Amino acid sequence: MITGQIVRQHLKLNDTHVVADTIDYLEAKFIFRTDDWDGLGKWVHFAGSDGTMME
């Protein structure tokens, strides 16, 4: 699982381990430490080293 914390506009990744050959499955958990993001829609965009993208 990819985990991180967001404080205002700064993202700090805590753990970024991804298993090789993981296909169409990634888990991410982000903790928002300030109220800047309250009420806003949030989404995650992943890009692989080969340019493939997932949302």
C-alpha distance matrix in Angstrom:
0.0 3.8 6.2 9.9 13.4 16.3 19.8 22.5 21.7 19.6 15.9 14.5 11.1 10.1 7.3 7.0 6.6 7.0 9.2 12.8 14.4 11.5 13.9 13.5 10.1 6.9 4.9 5.5 7.4 10.5 13.4 16.8 19.1 22.3 24.0 24.4 21.9 23.4 24.7 23.2 21.2 17.7 15.9 13.3 14.6 13.0 15.5 15.5 17.9 20.4 20.5 18.8 17.3 15.3 15.2
3.8 0.0 3.8 6.9 10.6 13.2 16.8 19.3 18.3 16.1 12.3 11.0 7.6 7.6 5.4 4.7 6.4 7.5 10.8 13.9 15.7 13.1 15.2 14.5 11.6 7.9 6.2 4.6 6.4 8.3 11.5 14.5 16.9 19.8 21.8 21.8 19.5 21.5 23.0 21.2 19.4 15.7 13.9 11.0 12.3 10.8 13.4 13.9 16.2 19.0 18.8 17.6 15.9 14.2 13.9
6.2 3.8 0.0 3.8 7.2 10.3 13.7 16.6 16.2 13.9 10.3 8.8 6.0 5.4 5.2 6.8 9.2 11.1 14.3 17.5 19.5 16.8 18.8 17.8 14.8 11.1 8.5 5.6 4.8 5.7 8.2 11.4 13.3 16.5 18.7 19.1 17.2 19.0 21.0 19.6 18.4 14.9 14.0 11.8 13.9 13.2 16.0 17.0 19.2 22.2 21.7 20.7 18.6 16.8 15.8
9.9 6.9 3.8 0.0 3.8 6.8 10.1 13.0 12.7 10.3 6.8 5.5 4.1 5.0 7.0 8.6 11.8 13.9 17.4 20.4 22.4 19.8 21.6 20.4 17.7 14.0 11.6 8.1 6.5 4.8 6.4 8.8 10.4 13.5 16.0 16.1 14.6 16.9 19.3 17.8 17.2 13.8 13.6 11.7 13.9 13.9 16.6 18.1 20.0 23.2 22.3 21.7 19.4 17.9 16.6
13.4 10.6 7.2 3.8 0.0 3.8 6.6 9.8 10.3 8.2 5.8 5.3 6.5 7.4 10.3 12.2 15.5 17.7 21.2 24.1 26.1 23.5 25.0 23.6 20.9 17.2 14.6 11.0 8.5 5.4 4.7 5.9 6.8 9.9 12.7 13.0 12.2 14.4 17.3 16.2 16.4 13.5 14.2 13.2 15.7 16.4 19.2 21.1 23.0 26.1 24.9 24.5 21.9 20.4 18.6
16.3 13.2 10.3 6.8 3.8 0.0 3.8 6.3 6.8 5.6 4.6 6.4 8.8 10.7 13.5 14.8 18.3 20.2 23.8 26.4 28.2 25.5 26.6 24.8 22.6 19.0 16.7 12.9 10.7 7.0 6.1 4.8 5.9 7.5 10.1 9.7 9.2 12.0 15.0 13.6 14.3 11.8 13.1 12.7 15.2 16.6 19.4 21.8 23.7 26.7 25.0 24.7 21.9 20.5 18.4
19.8 16.8 13.7 10.1 6.6 3.8 0.0 3.8 6.0 5.3 6.7 8.3 11.5 13.2 16.4 18.0 21.6 23.6 27.3 29.9 31.8 29.2 30.4 28.6 26.4 22.8 20.4 16.7 14.3 10.5 8.7 6.3 5.2 5.6 8.8 8.4 9.4 12.2 15.5 14.7 16.2 14.3 16.2 16.1 18.5 20.1 22.6 25.1 26.7 29.7 27.9 28.0 25.2 24.0 21.8
22.5 19.3 16.6 13.0 9.8 6.3 3.8 0.0 3.8 5.7 8.3 11.0 14.2 16.4 19.5 20.6 24.2 25.9 29.6 32.0 33.6 31.0 31.8 29.7 27.9 24.5 22.4 18.7 16.6 12.8 11.3 8.2 7.6 5.9 7.9 6.0 7.8 11.0 14.1 12.9 15.0 13.6 15.9 16.4 18.6 20.7 23.1 25.9 27.6 30.4 28.2 28.3 25.4 24.3 21.9
21.7 18.3 16.2 12.7 10.3 6.8 6.0 3.8 0.0 3.8 6.7 10.0 13.1 16.0 18.7 19.1 22.9 24.3 28.1 30.1 31.6 29.2 29.9 27.9 26.4 23.1 21.5 17.9 16.5 12.9 12.6 10.0 10.5 9.5 11.1 8.4 9.2 12.9 15.4 13.3 14.7 12.9 14.5 14.5 16.0 18.1 20.1 23.0 24.5 27.2 24.9 25.3 22.5 21.9 19.8
19.6 16.1 13.9 10.3 8.2 5.6 5.3 5.7 3.8 0.0 3.8 6.6 9.9 12.8 15.7 16.3 20.1 21.9 25.7 27.8 29.7 27.5 28.6 27.0 25.3 21.8 20.2 16.5 15.2 11.8 11.7 10.0 10.2 10.5 13.0 11.2 11.8 15.3 18.0 16.1 16.9 14.5 15.4 14.6 15.9 17.2 19.1 21.6 22.7 25.8 24.0 24.6 22.1 21.6 19.9
15.9 12.3 10.3 6.8 5.8 4.6 6.7 8.3 6.7 3.8 0.0 3.8 6.4 9.6 12.1 12.6 16.4 18.2 21.9 24.2 26.1 23.8 25.1 23.6 21.8 18.2 16.6 13.0 12.0 8.9 9.7 9.3 10.3 11.7 14.2 12.9 12.4 15.8 18.3 16.2 16.3 13.3 13.5 12.1 13.5 14.3 16.4 18.7 20.0 23.2 21.6 21.9 19.5 18.9 17.4
14.5 11.0 8.8 5.5 5.3 6.4 8.3 11.0 10.0 6.6 3.8 0.0 3.8 6.4 9.3 10.6 14.3 16.7 20.4 22.8 25.2 23.1 24.9 24.0 21.8 18.0 16.3 12.9 11.8 9.3 9.9 10.6 11.0 13.3 16.4 15.8 15.4 18.4 21.1 19.3 19.3 16.1 16.1 14.1 15.5 15.5 17.4 19.0 20.1 23.5 22.6 22.9 20.9 20.3 19.2
11.1 7.6 6.0 4.1 6.5 8.8 11.5 14.2 13.1 9.9 6.4 3.8 0.0 3.8 5.8 6.8 10.5 13.0 16.6 19.2 21.6 19.6 21.7 21.0 18.6 14.9 13.4 10.3 10.0 8.7 10.3 12.1 13.2 16.0 18.8 18.4 17.3 20.1 22.4 20.6 19.9 16.4 15.6 13.1 14.2 13.5 15.4 16.5 17.7 21.2 20.6 20.7 18.9 18.2 17.6
10.1 7.6 5.4 5.0 7.4 10.7 13.2 16.4 16.0 12.8 9.6 6.4 3.8 0.0 3.8 6.8 9.7 12.8 16.1 19.1 21.8 19.8 22.3 22.0 19.2 15.4 13.5 10.9 10.0 9.5 10.6 13.1 13.8 17.1 20.1 20.3 19.3 21.6 24.2 22.8 22.2 18.7 18.1 15.7 17.1 16.1 18.1 18.7 19.9 23.4 23.3 23.1 21.5 20.5 20.0
7.3 5.4 5.2 7.0 10.3 13.5 16.4 19.5 18.7 15.7 12.1 9.3 5.8 3.8 0.0 3.8 6.0 9.2 12.4 15.4 18.3 16.4 19.2 19.2 16.4 12.8 11.3 9.6 9.9 10.7 12.7 15.6 16.9 20.2 22.9 23.1 21.6 23.8 25.9 24.3 23.2 19.5 18.2 15.4 16.4 14.7 16.5 16.5 17.8 21.2 21.4 21.0 19.8 18.8 18.8
7.0 4.7 6.8 8.6 12.2 14.8 18.0 20.6 19.1 16.3 12.6 10.6 6.8 6.8 3.8 0.0 3.8 6.4 10.0 12.5 15.2 13.6 16.2 16.5 14.1 10.7 10.3 9.1 10.7 11.8 14.6 17.3 19.0 22.0 24.4 24.1 22.3 24.7 26.5 24.4 22.8 19.1 17.1 13.8 14.1 11.7 13.1 12.8 14.0 17.4 17.8 17.4 16.5 15.8 16.4
6.6 6.4 9.2 11.8 15.5 18.3 21.6 24.2 22.9 20.1 16.4 14.3 10.5 9.7 6.0 3.8 0.0 3.8 6.7 9.5 12.6 11.3 14.5 15.5 13.0 10.2 10.3 10.5 12.6 14.5 17.3 20.3 22.2 25.3 27.6 27.5 25.5 27.7 29.3 27.3 25.4 21.7 19.4 16.1 16.1 13.3 14.4 13.2 14.3 17.3 18.4 17.7 17.3 16.6 17.7
7.0 7.5 11.1 13.9 17.7 20.2 23.6 25.9 24.3 21.9 18.2 16.7 13.0 12.8 9.2 6.4 3.8 0.0 3.8 6.5 9.0 7.5 10.7 12.0 9.9 7.7 9.1 10.4 13.4 15.7 19.0 21.9 24.2 27.1 29.1 28.7 26.4 28.5 29.6 27.4 25.1 21.4 18.7 15.3 14.8 11.7 12.5 10.9 12.5 14.9 16.1 14.9 14.8 14.1 15.7
9.2 10.8 14.3 17.4 21.2 23.8 27.3 29.6 28.1 25.7 21.9 20.4 16.6 16.1 12.4 10.0 6.7 3.8 0.0 3.8 6.4 5.8 9.5 11.8 10.0 9.1 11.0 13.2 16.2 18.9 22.2 25.3 27.6 30.6 32.4 32.3 29.8 31.7 32.6 30.5 28.0 24.4 21.5 18.2 17.7 14.4 14.9 12.7 14.0 15.8 17.6 16.1 16.5 15.8 17.8
12.8 13.9 17.5 20.4 24.1 26.4 29.9 32.0 30.1 27.8 24.2 22.8 19.2 19.1 15.4 12.5 9.5 6.5 3.8 0.0 3.8 5.5 8.8 11.9 11.2 11.2 13.9 16.1 19.4 22.0 25.3 28.2 30.7 33.5 35.3 34.8 32.2 34.3 35.1 32.7 30.0 26.5 23.3 19.9 18.6 15.0 14.6 11.7 12.4 13.7 16.0 14.7 16.0 16.0 18.6
14.4 15.7 19.5 22.4 26.1 28.2 31.8 33.6 31.6 29.7 26.1 25.2 21.6 21.8 18.3 15.2 12.6 9.0 6.4 3.8 0.0 3.8 5.9 9.6 9.8 11.1 14.3 17.0 20.5 23.3 26.9 29.6 32.4 35.0 36.5 35.9 33.1 35.0 35.3 32.9 29.9 26.6 23.2 20.0 18.6 15.2 14.7 11.8 13.1 13.3 15.5 13.5 15.0 14.8 17.7
11.5 13.1 16.8 19.8 23.5 25.5 29.2 31.0 29.2 27.5 23.8 23.1 19.6 19.8 16.4 13.6 11.3 7.5 5.8 5.5 3.8 0.0 3.8 6.7 6.1 7.5 10.7 13.7 17.2 20.2 23.7 26.5 29.4 32.0 33.3 32.8 29.9 31.6 31.9 29.6 26.5 23.3 20.0 17.0 16.0 13.0 13.4 11.4 13.6 14.2 15.5 13.0 13.5 12.5 14.9
13.9 15.2 18.8 21.6 25.0 26.6 30.4 31.8 29.9 28.6 25.1 24.9 21.7 22.3 19.2 16.2 14.5 10.7 9.5 8.8 5.9 3.8 0.0 3.8 5.5 8.2 11.8 14.8 18.5 21.3 25.0 27.5 30.7 33.0 33.8 33.2 30.0 31.6 31.4 29.0 25.7 22.8 19.2 16.6 15.4 12.7 13.0 11.4 14.1 13.8 14.6 11.5 11.9 10.7 13.3
13.5 14.5 17.8 20.4 23.6 24.8 28.6 29.7 27.9 27.0 23.6 24.0 21.0 22.0 19.2 16.5 15.5 12.0 11.8 11.9 9.6 6.7 3.8 0.0 3.8 6.8 10.2 13.1 16.7 19.4 23.1 25.3 28.7 30.7 31.3 30.6 27.2 28.7 28.2 25.8 22.3 19.6 16.1 13.9 13.0 11.1 12.2 11.7 15.1 14.8 14.6 11.1 10.4 8.2 10.2
10.1 11.6 14.8 17.7 20.9 22.6 26.4 27.9 26.4 25.3 21.8 21.8 18.6 19.2 16.4 14.1 13.0 9.9 10.0 11.2 9.8 6.1 5.5 3.8 0.0 3.8 6.8 10.1 13.6 16.7 20.2 22.8 26.1 28.4 29.1 28.8 25.5 26.8 26.7 24.6 21.4 18.5 15.3 13.0 13.0 11.1 13.0 12.7 16.0 16.6 16.5 13.4 12.2 9.6 10.7
6.9 7.9 11.1 14.0 17.2 19.0 22.8 24.5 23.1 21.8 18.2 18.0 14.9 15.4 12.8 10.7 10.2 7.7 9.1 11.2 11.1 7.5 8.2 6.8 3.8 0.0 3.8 6.7 10.3 13.2 16.9 19.5 22.7 25.1 26.1 25.8 22.7 24.2 24.6 22.4 19.5 16.3 13.3 10.6 11.0 9.1 11.6 11.7 15.0 16.4 16.1 13.5 11.9 9.4 10.0
4.9 6.2 8.5 11.6 14.6 16.7 20.4 22.4 21.5 20.2 16.6 16.3 13.4 13.5 11.3 10.3 10.3 9.1 11.0 13.9 14.3 10.7 11.8 10.2 6.8 3.8 0.0 3.8 6.9 10.3 13.7 16.6 19.7 22.3 23.3 23.4 20.4 21.6 22.2 20.5 18.0 14.8 12.5 10.3 11.9 10.8 13.9 14.6 17.7 19.6 19.1 16.7 14.6 11.8 11.3
5.5 4.6 5.6 8.1 11.0 12.9 16.7 18.7 17.9 16.5 13.0 12.9 10.3 10.9 9.6 9.1 10.5 10.4 13.2 16.1 17.0 13.7 14.8 13.1 10.1 6.7 3.8 0.0 3.8 6.7 10.2 13.0 16.1 18.6 19.9 19.9 17.1 18.6 19.6 17.9 15.7 12.3 10.5 8.4 10.6 10.2 13.6 14.9 17.9 20.2 19.3 17.5 15.0 12.4 11.2
7.4 6.4 4.8 6.5 8.5 10.7 14.3 16.6 16.5 15.2 12.0 11.8 10.0 10.0 9.9 10.7 12.6 13.4 16.2 19.4 20.5 17.2 18.5 16.7 13.6 10.3 6.9 3.8 0.0 3.8 6.8 9.9 12.8 15.6 16.9 17.5 14.9 16.1 17.5 16.4 14.9 11.7 11.2 10.0 12.9 13.3 16.7 18.3 21.1 23.6 22.6 20.9 18.3 15.7 13.9
10.5 8.3 5.7 4.8 5.4 7.0 10.5 12.8 12.9 11.8 8.9 9.3 8.7 9.5 10.7 11.8 14.5 15.7 18.9 22.0 23.3 20.2 21.3 19.4 16.7 13.2 10.3 6.7 3.8 0.0 3.8 6.4 9.4 12.1 13.6 14.0 11.8 13.4 15.3 14.1 13.4 10.2 10.5 9.8 12.9 13.9 17.3 19.3 21.9 24.6 23.2 22.0 19.2 16.9 14.8
13.4 11.5 8.2 6.4 4.7 6.1 8.7 11.3 12.6 11.7 9.7 9.9 10.3 10.6 12.7 14.6 17.3 19.0 22.2 25.3 26.9 23.7 25.0 23.1 20.2 16.9 13.7 10.2 6.8 3.8 0.0 3.8 6.1 9.2 11.0 12.3 10.6 11.8 14.4 14.0 14.2 11.8 13.1 13.0 16.3 17.5 20.8 22.9 25.4 28.2 26.7 25.7 22.8 20.6 18.2
16.8 14.5 11.4 8.8 5.9 4.8 6.3 8.2 10.0 10.0 9.3 10.6 12.1 13.1 15.6 17.3 20.3 21.9 25.3 28.2 29.6 26.5 27.5 25.3 22.8 19.5 16.6 13.0 9.9 6.4 3.8 0.0 3.8 5.7 7.4 8.5 7.3 8.7 11.8 11.6 12.6 10.7 13.0 13.6 16.8 18.7 21.9 24.5 26.8 29.5 27.7 26.9 23.8 21.7 19.0
19.1 16.9 13.3 10.4 6.8 5.9 5.2 7.6 10.5 10.2 10.3 11.0 13.2 13.8 16.9 19.0 22.2 24.2 27.6 30.7 32.4 29.4 30.7 28.7 26.1 22.7 19.7 16.1 12.8 9.4 6.1 3.8 0.0 3.8 7.0 8.8 9.2 10.4 14.0 14.2 15.9 14.3 16.7 17.1 20.2 21.8 24.8 27.2 29.3 32.2 30.6 30.0 27.0 25.2 22.7
22.3 19.8 16.5 13.5 9.9 7.5 5.6 5.9 9.5 10.5 11.7 13.3 16.0 17.1 20.2 22.0 25.3 27.1 30.6 33.5 35.0 32.0 33.0 30.7 28.4 25.1 22.3 18.6 15.6 12.1 9.2 5.7 3.8 0.0 3.8 5.6 7.2 8.4 12.1 12.6 15.0 14.2 17.1 18.2 21.1 23.3 26.2 29.0 31.0 33.8 31.8 31.4 28.2 26.5 23.7
24.0 21.8 18.7 16.0 12.7 10.1 8.8 7.9 11.1 13.0 14.2 16.4 18.8 20.1 22.9 24.4 27.6 29.1 32.4 35.3 36.5 33.3 33.8 31.3 29.1 26.1 23.3 19.9 16.9 13.6 11.0 7.4 7.0 3.8 0.0 3.8 5.4 5.3 9.0 10.1 13.1 13.3 16.7 18.5 21.6 24.2 27.3 30.3 32.6 35.1 32.8 32.1 28.7 26.8 23.6
24.4 21.8 19.1 16.1 13.0 9.7 8.4 6.0 8.4 11.2 12.9 15.8 18.4 20.3 23.1 24.1 27.5 28.7 32.3 34.8 35.9 32.8 33.2 30.6 28.8 25.8 23.4 19.9 17.5 14.0 12.3 8.5 8.8 5.6 3.8 0.0 3.8 5.8 8.8 8.7 11.8 12.0 15.3 17.1 19.8 22.6 25.4 28.6 30.8 33.2 30.7 30.3 26.9 25.3 22.2
21.9 19.5 17.2 14.6 12.2 9.2 9.4 7.8 9.2 11.8 12.4 15.4 17.3 19.3 21.6 22.3 25.5 26.4 29.8 32.2 33.1 29.9 30.0 27.2 25.5 22.7 20.4 17.1 14.9 11.8 10.6 7.3 9.2 7.2 5.4 3.8 0.0 3.8 6.3 5.5 8.2 8.3 11.8 14.0 17.0 19.9 23.0 26.3 28.7 30.9 28.4 27.6 24.1 22.1 18.9
23.4 21.5 19.0 16.9 14.4 12.0 12.2 11.0 12.9 15.3 15.8 18.4 20.1 21.6 23.8 24.7 27.7 28.5 31.7 34.3 35.0 31.6 31.6 28.7 26.8 24.2 21.6 18.6 16.1 13.4 11.8 8.7 10.4 8.4 5.3 5.8 3.8 0.0 3.8 5.6 8.7 9.8 13.6 16.2 19.5 22.5 25.8 29.0 31.7 33.8 31.2 30.1 26.5 24.2 20.7
24.7 23.0 21.0 19.3 17.3 15.0 15.5 14.1 15.4 18.0 18.3 21.1 22.4 24.2 25.9 26.5 29.3 29.6 32.6 35.1 35.3 31.9 31.4 28.2 26.7 24.6 22.2 19.6 17.5 15.3 14.4 11.8 14.0 12.1 9.0 8.8 6.3 3.8 0.0 3.8 6.8 9.3 13.0 16.3 19.4 22.8 26.1 29.4 32.3 34.0 31.3 29.9 26.1 23.7 20.0
23.2 21.2 19.6 17.8 16.2 13.6 14.7 12.9 13.3 16.1 16.2 19.3 20.6 22.8 24.3 24.4 27.3 27.4 30.5 32.7 32.9 29.6 29.0 25.8 24.6 22.4 20.5 17.9 16.4 14.1 14.0 11.6 14.2 12.6 10.1 8.7 5.5 5.6 3.8 0.0 3.8 6.3 10.0 13.3 16.1 19.6 22.7 26.2 29.1 30.7 27.7 26.5 22.8 20.5 16.9
21.2 19.4 18.4 17.2 16.4 14.3 16.2 15.0 14.7 16.9 16.3 19.3 19.9 22.2 23.2 22.8 25.4 25.1 28.0 30.0 29.9 26.5 25.7 22.3 21.4 19.5 18.0 15.7 14.9 13.4 14.2 12.6 15.9 15.0 13.1 11.8 8.2 8.7 6.8 3.8 0.0 3.8 6.9 10.5 13.3 16.9 20.1 23.5 26.6 27.9 25.0 23.4 19.6 17.2 13.5
17.7 15.7 14.9 13.8 13.5 11.8 14.3 13.6 12.9 14.5 13.3 16.1 16.4 18.7 19.5 19.1 21.7 21.4 24.4 26.5 26.6 23.3 22.8 19.6 18.5 16.3 14.8 12.3 11.7 10.2 11.8 10.7 14.3 14.2 13.3 12.0 8.3 9.8 9.3 6.3 3.8 0.0 3.8 7.0 10.2 13.5 16.8 20.2 23.2 24.8 22.1 20.6 16.9 14.5 10.9
15.9 13.9 14.0 13.6 14.2 13.1 16.2 15.9 14.5 15.4 13.5 16.1 15.6 18.1 18.2 17.1 19.4 18.7 21.5 23.3 23.2 20.0 19.2 16.1 15.3 13.3 12.5 10.5 11.2 10.5 13.1 13.0 16.7 17.1 16.7 15.3 11.8 13.6 13.0 10.0 6.9 3.8 0.0 3.8 6.7 10.1 13.4 16.7 19.9 21.3 18.6 16.9 13.2 10.7 7.1
13.3 11.0 11.8 11.7 13.2 12.7 16.1 16.4 14.5 14.6 12.1 14.1 13.1 15.7 15.4 13.8 16.1 15.3 18.2 19.9 20.0 17.0 16.6 13.9 13.0 10.6 10.3 8.4 10.0 9.8 13.0 13.6 17.1 18.2 18.5 17.1 14.0 16.2 16.3 13.3 10.5 7.0 3.8 0.0 3.8 6.6 10.1 13.2 16.4 18.0 15.6 14.1 10.6 8.4 5.7
14.6 12.3 13.9 13.9 15.7 15.2 18.5 18.6 16.0 15.9 13.5 15.5 14.2 17.1 16.4 14.1 16.1 14.8 17.7 18.6 18.6 16.0 15.4 13.0 13.0 11.0 11.9 10.6 12.9 12.9 16.3 16.8 20.2 21.1 21.6 19.8 17.0 19.5 19.4 16.1 13.3 10.2 6.7 3.8 0.0 3.8 6.7 10.2 13.3 14.6 12.0 10.7 7.1 5.9 4.6
13.0 10.8 13.2 13.9 16.4 16.6 20.1 20.7 18.1 17.2 14.3 15.5 13.5 16.1 14.7 11.7 13.3 11.7 14.4 15.0 15.2 13.0 12.7 11.1 11.1 9.1 10.8 10.2 13.3 13.9 17.5 18.7 21.8 23.3 24.2 22.6 19.9 22.5 22.8 19.6 16.9 13.5 10.1 6.6 3.8 0.0 3.8 6.7 10.0 11.5 9.6 8.2 5.6 5.2 6.2
15.5 13.4 16.0 16.6 19.2 19.4 22.6 23.1 20.1 19.1 16.4 17.4 15.4 18.1 16.5 13.1 14.4 12.5 14.9 14.6 14.7 13.4 13.0 12.2 13.0 11.6 13.9 13.6 16.7 17.3 20.8 21.9 24.8 26.2 27.3 25.4 23.0 25.8 26.1 22.7 20.1 16.8 13.4 10.1 6.7 3.8 0.0 3.8 6.7 8.0 5.9 5.6 4.4 6.5 8.9
15.5 13.9 17.0 18.1 21.1 21.8 25.1 25.9 23.0 21.6 18.7 19.0 16.5 18.7 16.5 12.8 13.2 10.9 12.7 11.7 11.8 11.4 11.4 11.7 12.7 11.7 14.6 14.9 18.3 19.3 22.9 24.5 27.2 29.0 30.3 28.6 26.3 29.0 29.4 26.2 23.5 20.2 16.7 13.2 10.2 6.7 3.8 0.0 3.8 5.3 5.2 5.1 6.3 8.5 11.6
17.9 16.2 19.2 20.0 23.0 23.7 26.7 27.6 24.5 22.7 20.0 20.1 17.7 19.9 17.8 14.0 14.3 12.5 14.0 12.4 13.1 13.6 14.1 15.1 16.0 15.0 17.7 17.9 21.1 21.9 25.4 26.8 29.3 31.0 32.6 30.8 28.7 31.7 32.3 29.1 26.6 23.2 19.9 16.4 13.3 10.0 6.7 3.8 0.0 3.8 5.5 7.4 9.5 12.2 15.3
20.4 19.0 22.2 23.2 26.1 26.7 29.7 30.4 27.2 25.8 23.2 23.5 21.2 23.4 21.2 17.4 17.3 14.9 15.8 13.7 13.3 14.2 13.8 14.8 16.6 16.4 19.6 20.2 23.6 24.6 28.2 29.5 32.2 33.8 35.1 33.2 30.9 33.8 34.0 30.7 27.9 24.8 21.3 18.0 14.6 11.5 8.0 5.3 3.8 0.0 3.8 5.7 9.0 12.2 15.7
20.5 18.8 21.7 22.3 24.9 25.0 27.9 28.2 24.9 24.0 21.6 22.6 20.6 23.3 21.4 17.8 18.4 16.1 17.6 16.0 15.5 15.5 14.6 14.6 16.5 16.1 19.1 19.3 22.6 23.2 26.7 27.7 30.6 31.8 32.8 30.7 28.4 31.2 31.3 27.7 25.0 22.1 18.6 15.6 12.0 9.6 5.9 5.2 5.5 3.8 0.0 3.8 6.3 10.0 13.2
18.8 17.6 20.7 21.7 24.5 24.7 28.0 28.3 25.3 24.6 21.9 22.9 20.7 23.1 21.0 17.4 17.7 14.9 16.1 14.7 13.5 13.0 11.5 11.1 13.4 13.5 16.7 17.5 20.9 22.0 25.7 26.9 30.0 31.4 32.1 30.3 27.6 30.1 29.9 26.5 23.4 20.6 16.9 14.1 10.7 8.2 5.6 5.1 7.4 5.7 3.8 0.0 3.8 7.0 10.6
17.3 15.9 18.6 19.4 21.9 21.9 25.2 25.4 22.5 22.1 19.5 20.9 18.9 21.5 19.8 16.5 17.3 14.8 16.5 16.0 15.0 13.5 11.9 10.4 12.2 11.9 14.6 15.0 18.3 19.2 22.8 23.8 27.0 28.2 28.7 26.9 24.1 26.5 26.1 22.8 19.6 16.9 13.2 10.6 7.1 5.6 4.4 6.3 9.5 9.0 6.3 3.8 0.0 3.8 7.0
15.3 14.2 16.8 17.9 20.4 20.5 24.0 24.3 21.9 21.6 18.9 20.3 18.2 20.5 18.8 15.8 16.6 14.1 15.8 16.0 14.8 12.5 10.7 8.2 9.6 9.4 11.8 12.4 15.7 16.9 20.6 21.7 25.2 26.5 26.8 25.3 22.1 24.2 23.7 20.5 17.2 14.5 10.7 8.4 5.9 5.2 6.5 8.5 12.2 12.2 10.0 7.0 3.8 0.0 3.8
15.2 13.9 15.8 16.6 18.6 18.4 21.8 21.9 19.8 19.9 17.4 19.2 17.6 20.0 18.8 16.4 17.7 15.7 17.8 18.6 17.7 14.9 13.3 10.2 10.7 10.0 11.3 11.2 13.9 14.8 18.2 19.0 22.7 23.7 23.6 22.2 18.9 20.7 20.0 16.9 13.5 10.9 7.1 5.7 4.6 6.2 8.9 11.6 15.3 15.7 13.2 10.6 7.0 3.8 0.0
